[in-house]
Amino acid sequence: MNTKPFAGTSWPGELRATLVLAWPLVVAQLAGIALNATDVIMMGWLGPRSLAAGALANSLFFTLFLGGLGLVTATAPLIAQAMGARRSKSVRKIVRQGFWIAVLFTILVTPLVFQMGRLFAVLGQNPEIVALAEIYLSSAVWMLFPGLGIVIFRSLLAARGDSKVLLWVTVAGIFINALANYGLMFGNFGLPRLELLGAGITTSLVNALMFVFLLIFILSSPRYRRYYIFVRPFRSDWPRFFQLLRIGTPISLTIMSEVGLFGAASILMGILGTDEQAAHAVALQLAAIAFMVPLGLSQATTVRVGIAHGAGNARGVGIAGWTSMGLGTAFMLIPLSLFVLFPDYLVSLFLDPSNPGNAGVLALAASFLAVAAAFQLVDGAQVLMIAALRGLSDTRVPMIIALAGYWIVGLGTAYLFGFVLQWRGIGIWTGLALGLAFVAIVTTIRFAMRHRLGLS
């Protein structure tokens, strides 16, 4: 049996174990965001209208997708706890019911995606931008099931210490995505020029290929045979199914509330104008790239805390949580510095600065980055503390904290500063920062009080 996930009973040991598990997950997250960044960059090559349309489409579509991701993410702490307690049979049941949820979610959500154009119109978005967004969504929607399946496989592989597999599969996906986008969006390699339709096709194709690669690895690897993952896949296990829903629903709502906050900000930017919306897409993409490091680390945090919790090691829970917090905080100082020192250079990676038509978007995006720099530390802290609590199967209260922080504090102050005080885009980004800071502070206090609250 691979013992790497169970190493680390002291601070130095936990640091080593966390780094061994986390670095491939972190790089895989960076590679994953590179997939999306490639789409954003190439949409920018098509022009500000296509870039704004992509941002609008993703503001709701990926909010929905991440809702499903939250549901199946419940497999991560449960698999980790089962492995910490050496319950192999439970691993199979958790994975199987995770796929049941993925299928159900895909069936329910797919029809909704085809109706998003009507919702965008009701929200007062530019009709031309809405029409382009609908074209993209019509082909991107087919990534739902394979995308959720990848998350389930990630939970299993990470708990077994095989996070490097995720890294290599995701890196391969970057190259496939770039080539397919270059061909289908711009009509290269003898392919038709499909622009945003091609971007959506590529998104679905790459997710399907990554899913198949991971499936083949798990089926062919001897170390996973003992779990009999795909034996009797249609056999029901309703207690396990509802356990996943009970833990996963708060995770889903927490993730959706955060991503939905940024999606709502994109819609508010659309009310201000196309330039603001396009600039928001660029600044948000850069902030998202920086966020991938604490996000990848957070996946390791859930596993490390979950294993310690499953093994009944209360001291190990604290060591795992605070080790991840220290690592994440140290890293976020790097993007903070880059956003302050080189904003103009960073935004020029997405839009051609020699084109006079891009000047307004570039200036706005650079100004938004100044605010994004301010919330790097709290953004990393809040995702890591939520992940640590998730490892304890504590998801309901963190969900409430997130809903209050993102939507009452965050969106409320974004509207106040952006529209009432007329700070416009800067005001909206200031509101985002305040919402993240609230969640970071409250979840950190909750993890610190875990013994008193009976969580560990």
N, C-alpha and C positions, 0 to 999 in steps of 0.2 A: 504493500500500500504506500502511496506517496505521502510522506510525512511532512512535507513543507507547510501545508496549511495549519499544522498543529504545533509548529515551533513557536518559540517566543514567550517564555514565562517570566521574563524580566524586561526592564526598559530597553537595554541593548538588544535582547533577543527579539522583542516585539518590533523594534525598529527595523531589524534585518528582515524579519518575516513579512512585515508590511511592505517594505520596499521590494522584496522579491515578488510578492503578489501584485503590488500596485503598478510597477513601472510598465509592464506590458498592457495593463488596462488603461493607464494614462496615455500611452502612445497610441493604443487602439482608439481611444476617444478623440485624440488629436487627428488621427487618420480619418475617423468618422466625420469629424467636422470639416476636414479637408474635402470630403465628398460634397458636402453642402456648399463649402466655400467655392469649390470649382463651379458649381451651378450658379452661385451668385455672381462670380466674376464673369462668367460667360453670358449671363443675362445682362450684365452691365455692358458687355461688348455689343449686345443687340441695341442698347440705348436705355435712357432713363425710364421710358414707359414700360419696357419689358422688366426692368429691375423692380419698379414699383409694383407691377402686376405679380411678380414672383413673391415679393414681400407680403402683399395682400393675401395671396392664396395660402401661403404658409402660416400666416397669422392665425388662421382657424384650422386648417387641415392638420398641421403638425401639433396643434393643441389637442385635437381629437386623437391623433395617433399616440401622443404621449400619455393621454388618458388610458389607452389600452396598454401602453408600456408600463404604466404604474400598476395596473392590475396584475400583469404577469411578473412584475418585479417582486411580488410577494414570494415567488419561488426562491429568491436569493437568501433571505434570512432563514426560511424553513429548511432549505437544503443544507445550509451551513450548520444549523442547529442539529439536524439529523445526523450529519457527518461527525459533529462534535460529540454526539451521544452514541456514535457507532450503530446507527439504525439504517442499514442499507435498504431494506424493503420500503421504508418511508420515502427514500429518494425517488424510487420509481413512481410511486403514487403521486408525489408532488409534481414531477415533470409531466406525467400524463394528464393530470387535471389542469396544469398550466396550459397545455395545448387545447384542451377543451374550451377554456376561457378565450384563448386566442381566436379559435374558430367562431365562437359565438359573437365576440366583439366585431370581427370582420363582417359577419352577416348583418349585424345591426347598423354598423356605421357607414358601410359603403353607399347605401342609398342616400344618406344624408349629405355626403360629399357632393353628389350630383345636383344638390339643391342649394349649394352655397352661393351661387351667383345671385339668387333672389335675395338672400340675406344681405349680401354686400350692397345690393341696390337699396334696400331698406335703410341701411346704415349710412346712406348718402355718399357712397364712393363714386368716383368718376366712371361713367358707363364704359368708356373705352378701356380703362384699366380692368374693370370687372370682366369684360369680354375676353381679354387676354388671360386673366386669372383662371377663367373657366376652361380655356383650352389646355392650360397646364394641368389642372386638376383631373381632367378627363382621362389622362394617362398615368398620372402619379398615384392615383387611388389604389392601383393594384399592388403597391408595395406593402399594404397593411399586414397581411398574414405573414409573409416571409420576414418582415421587419420585427414583428412580435416574436416569431419563432427564434430569431437570432438572440433576442433578449433572454429567452428561456434557456437556450444552449449556453449563453454567457454565464448564467447563474450556476449551471452545473459545472462548467469548465473552471470557473473561478474558484468554486468551493474545493475542487480537486487540485488546484494549483496549476492548471493548464492554461493560464491566461495568455501565454505566448501564441497559442493557436489563434486566438481572437485577433491578436496583433497582425499576424501574417495574412490572415484572410481579409482583414480590413485594408491593409496596405495594397493587396492585390486589387481590392475593390476600387481604390483611388485611381489606379492606372486604367482599369476598364471603364470607369466612369468618365475620365477625362477624354479618352479616345472616342467613346460612344457619343459624348456630348459634342465633341468637335466634328464628328461625322454627321449626326442627326440634326443638330441645331443649325449648322452652317452649310450643310450640303457638301461636305468633303468625303473623300474615299469613294466617290461614285454614289453616295447616298442622297436621298432627297433632303432639301432644306426645310426642316419642320419647325425651327425656332423653339418656342416654348412647349409645343407638343413633343418635340424631340427630347427636351429636358425631362419631361415627365416620363416618357418611355424609358429613358436611361435610368432614372431613379428606380422604377419598378424592376427593370432587368437586373441591375446590380444587386439589389436586395435579394432577389430570387437566387442569383448565383452564389452569394455569400451564404445564404441559408443552406443550399445544397452542399457546398463545400464543408460546412460544419457538420451536417448530417452524415456525410460520408466518413468524416474523421471519427465521429462517435461510434458509428456502426462497425468501423474497421479496427478500432483500438481495443486491445485486450483488457485494458484497465477498466473499461466501462461495461464489460460483459456481465460482471457480477451484479450489476444493478438491473439488468433485463429491462432497459428503459422502454423499449418498444414492444414488449410482450403484452398481448391483449390490450391494445390501445383504446378499444371501444368499451372496455369494462368500466362501469360507473363506480365512483367512490364519492358519494355525495357529502359525507362529513368533511373529507379533504377538500372537495370543490368549494364548499361554503366557508371553510377555514381560509382558503386562498382569497375568496371574495371579501371576507371580513377584514383580513389584513391588507389586501390589495386595494380595496376601494378608497380608504383614506390616503394610501400612497398615490393612487391615481388622481384624487382630488387635489392633493398637495402639489403634484407635478403640474397638473392642468392649471392650477391657480397661479403658479409662478409664470409658466409659459403664457398663459392667458393674459397675465398682466402686461407682458411685452407685446402680445398680440393686440390687446386693447390700445396700447401706446401707439402701435402701428396705425390703427384705425384713427386715433386722434391726430396723428401726423398727417394722415390722408385728408382730414378736414382742413388742416392748415395749408396743404398744397402738395403737388407731386414732388417738388424738390425736397421738401421736408421728409416725405415718406421714403424717397430714395436714399437720402442722407441717413435716415434712421436705420435703413437696411444695412448700409455699409458699417456704421458704428456698432450696430448690434452684432453683426457678423464678427467683428474684431473682438468685442467683449465676449462673445460666445467661444471663440477660439481660446482665449485665456481661461475661460471657465472650464474647459475640457480637462485641465489638470486636476483641480479639486473634484470634478465630477468623477473622473476615473479613480482617483484616490478614495472617493466616497463609496464606490462599489467594493473596494478592498476593505474599507472600514466596516461596512455591513457584514461582510464575511468574517472578518477577524473578531468583531464583537459577538456575532452570532455563534461562532465556534466556542468562544470562551463562555458564553451564556449557556449553550447546550451542554458543555462539560461541567457546569456548575462552578465556574471559576470567577467569582465576583471581582477579585483583584485584577484578573486578566481583562475583564470588561473595561475597567477604568484605564488600564495601561493602553489598551488598543484604541480607545476613543481619544484620549489626550495625545497619543503619539501622532495620530492622523491629523488632529487639529494643529499641532505644531508644524508638521510638514506642509500642510496646506497654506498656513499663514505665511510661512517663509517663502513659499513659491510666489504667492500673489503680489509680493513686493516687486517682482520682475515686470509683469505687465503694467502695474501701476506706474513704474518709472518710464516704460516705453511710451505709454499713452500721453504722459506729460511732456516728454522730451522730443518725440518724433511723430506728432499727430498728422502733419501734412504728408509726410512720406507714407505713412500707413494707409491713409485713405486713398492715396494716388495709386495703390495697387489694384483698386477696384474700378476706377474711372480714369480715363485719359486726361491728364491735366493740361495737355496742349489744345484740347478742344474747348473753345470759349463757352460752349453750351453747358459744360460740366462745372463751370466755376462756382456757381451758387451752391450746387450739391456738395462739392468738395469742402467749401468753407463751412457749411452747416455741419457736415460729418466731423470735421476736425474739432469744432466747438463742442459737439456732443461727447467726443472722446475725453475731453477735459473733465466732464462730470463722471463718465464711466470709470476714469482712473480713481475717483474718490470712493467708489463702492467696491473696488476689487477685494479688499480685505473682508468686508462683511459678506460679500457674495460667496467667497470660499468658505467662510465660517459657518454660514447658515446651511449650506448643502452637506457639510461634514457632520454637523451636529444632528441634523435630521437623519442622516445615514446611520450614525451611532445609535440613535434611539430606535431606528428601524431594526437594527440587529437584535434588539431586545423585544421585538414584535410590538413596540410601542408606536403606533401609527395614528390613532384617533386624535389624541391631544395635539401632536405636532401638526396634524391637518388643520385643526381649529386655529392654532397659532398662525399657520401659513395663510389661511383665508383672511384672518384679521389683518395680518401684516401687509399682504400683497394688495388686497382689494379695498380695505378701509384706509390704512395708512398710505400705501403706495399709490393706488389709483386716485384716491381722494386728494392727496397733495399734488399729484401730477395735474389733475384738472384745475385745482386752485392756482397753482403757479403758472400753468401753461395758458389758461384762458381767462381766469378772473383777474390775475395780476399781470396778464399779458406778457409773460416771459417766453411764450411760444415753445419751441422745441426744447430749449434749455430747461424750462420749467417742468416739462414732462419728464425729462431724464432726472431731474432733481427728485421728483416724486418717486421714481423707480428706486433711487438710492436709499431714500428714507424707508421705503417698504422693506427692502432687503436688510437694512440695519436693525429694524424692529425684530424681524424673525431670527436673525443671528443672536441677538442678545437674549431673547426669551428662551430659545431652544438650548443655548449654552447653559443657562441657569437650570433648566429642567434636567439636563444630563448630569450636571454637578450635584443635583439633589436626588439622583436616581434611587439611592438606598432609602432615603426618607420617604420617597413616594412609592416604594415597594416594587420598583421596576427591575431590580437586579438582586 
